[in-house]
Amino acid sequence: MAKYNLSEKVKTLKVLYEDNHVIVIEKEENILCQKDITEDLDVLTIVKAYLKEKYDKPGNVYLGLVHRLDRRVGGVLVLAKTSKAASRLSEDFRLDKITKTYLALVLGKVIDKEKRLINNLEKVNKEAIESETGKESILDFKVVKYLNKYNKDLTLVEVNLITGRYNQIRKQFALYNHPILNDYKYSNQETNRLQLGLWCYKIGFFHPVLKEYIEIINKPNKGIWSE
């Protein structure tokens, strides 16, 4: 994966919402949420640098990662600016109290206009697999429109994620025989395209301190998402 320049990423960071307790950003595709063995640039490093620069903070900046998006998935990402907010938001995500809505470009023409997918999934060696011992994984989807791009019949679907399992949407649509565009992990697709057809475009949550309901919407408009 490509390395990125920190100062440039700080300048181009898209902040969707911010107050004293929470910051919500647009996570770019192909950026890690948290640093791993690759040492590639990650969201926590970028947003900490942004906050340090914006508020002229001399020391370390606290930032809590309360949920994750896969490296190749872009869209709305919620981060906590205080430990209290981090604890409360993490618990809400763990209990599936957060509304998470995705857009997905899947292969083929999906006949079901609306459907609930239920599978038992577990994480094995960095891959989601279906198994009898897996956790119940549920999502609802509805068809938005049919497309033909890259010489393929595609369906744009809106996905309401009921449970939050590892690679859940990607694996469930592969099991449904409509894998996500460019998802070479869960389907045999001949592609060199980096952009995955999955985007977190809406998150709704109760503010961890103010208790007000907040809904953030951020639709994609670049690359495979452009008309």
N, C-alpha and C positions, 0 to 999 in steps of 0.2 A: 504493500500500500504506500501511497505517496506521503512524503513528509510535508508539513505545512509551516508557514511562517507565522509565529505567534502574534507579532505586532499587527500584521495584516488581518488576521482573524479577529483580533480585538476590534479593529476599526470597522469591520464588516459584520460584526455580531448583530443579529436582529433580536432586539428585546421586545417581547410582546406584552409584558406586564411586569411592573416592579413596585414594591413598597419596602418598608423596613424589615419585613419578615420573609418575603417570597420574591423570587425572580423567575419569570417564565420566558424561555427563549425558543427560537427556531433552531433546532439541531440540524446541522447540515448532514447530508448523506456522506458516508465513508469517513466520518469522524467518530472516534471512540467516545463513550460517555466517561470512562475512567481509564487511567493509564494501565497498560498491561506490559507484557514482556517485550513487545515490539518497540516500546518507547516512542510511539507515534504521538502526535499532539492530540489532546483529549479535551472534552467539554469542560471538565472541572478546572483545568489549567487556564483555558481561555477565559472563562467567566470570572475566575479569581483575579486574573490580570486586568480584566475590564473593571471590576469593582475597585481594585487597588488604585487604578488610574483615575476613575471617575470621582472617588471620594478622597483621593490623596492619602490613602492609609499607609502608615510607615511600617507596620508589622504584618504578621500573617492575617489572611482573610479567611473567615469561617464560611464554608459552603457545604451544604449537605445534599448528597445525591439520594433522592427519595424513591426514584424509579429509574428504569433504564429503557433505552431503545437500542435495538440491534445496531451494530456498526453501519450496516448498509441501509438502515431505515432513517428517514428524516422526519421532521415535524415538531410538534409541541412537546417541550420537555420542561418539567417543573423542578425547581431547585429551591432549597431552603437557605435563608441567610442567617438563621439562628438555630441553636440546638433544640430549643423548644418547638419551633416550627418543624424542624426535621423529624423529631420524635412523633409528633401528631400526624404529620402527612405520611410518614412511613407506615404508621399503623393503619391509616385509612387505605393506603394502597394494598397493604397486606390483607386487609379484610374485604377487598374489592368494593370499597365504598366510592371509588373515583370513577366517573364516567369517562370512558376512553373510546373514541370513534376514529376509525381509520378509513382511508381510501385505498383500494387495491385494484390493480390491473391484473386480471387473471387470464390465462390462456383458454381459448374456446368460447363458445356462446353458451352462457349459463341459462338453462331452461327455467329453473325455479326463480320466480321473481322475488320471492322472499323465502328464507329458510333458516332454521336453527341447526347448527352443527354441534354434535356432542361426541367427544372421543376421550378415552383415558390415555393421558400422555405422561411420560416421564423423561428426564434428561439423562442420557447415557453418552459419555465421551463427547460432549459438546454437540449433541444432536438430540432432537426430540423424537421419541419413538412411541408407537402405540403399544400398550401392554395391559395385561389384566391388573397389574399392581400400580399402574399409573393413576394420577389424579384426574378427576373429572374436569374436562376442559370444554367450555361452552362459549359459542359466539353466535350472534344473529347477523344476517346480512340481507341486503336488498339490492337489486340491480338498479344502477343509475342509467347506464346506456351501453349500447354495443358499438364497437369500433373495429376498424381494420387498419392496423399500423404495422410497419416492419414486415409486411406480407403475412400477417397473422390475424386471425379472428380473435378479438379480445373483448372482455367484458369489464366495465368499470363497476365495482361494487362498493357500497358503503357498509362497513363492518362495525358492529357494536360489540366490543369485547366484554363479555360477562365475567370471565375469569382471566387471570393474568399468569399464564404459564410460559415457560421458555420456548421461544420460536413458535408459539401456539398458532397464530394465524397462518404462518407459512406452512406448517405441517398439516393443519386441518384442511386447507385448500388443496394441498397435494393429495391427501387421502380422498378428497372429494372429486379427484380427477380433473381439477382446474387449478393447476399450480400457478403461483404468482410469476409474472413476467420477469425473466432474468434471474430466477431463483435456482441457480445451478446446484445448491446444496440439497434440495428436496426434489429435483426433477432433472432429467437428462436434456438440458437445453444447450444447443450450440450457440453460444453468445460470447462476445468479448465486451459487452456493455457492463459498466460498473453499476449503473443505476438500477436499483431494485424497485419493482412496481408496488411498493408499500409505503404509506405515508400516514403518520399520526396527525390528523388535521383538527381534532377537537378534544379538549379535556375539560371536564367540569368537576369542581371540587369546592368543599366548604373551607373558607379561609381558616387556617389553624389558630389564629388569634382573634380575628374580628368576627368569625363565624358566619360571614356573608357568603352566599353562593357565587362563585366566579366561573365563568365559562370563556375559554380562550379558543378562538378559531383561527386557523392558519392554513389556507389551501396552497398546494404546490402549483407552480406555474413554469417550471423549467424542465428542459430535457424531455423525457418521455411523457411528462405531464402537460406539455404545451399542446395546443390544438393544431 
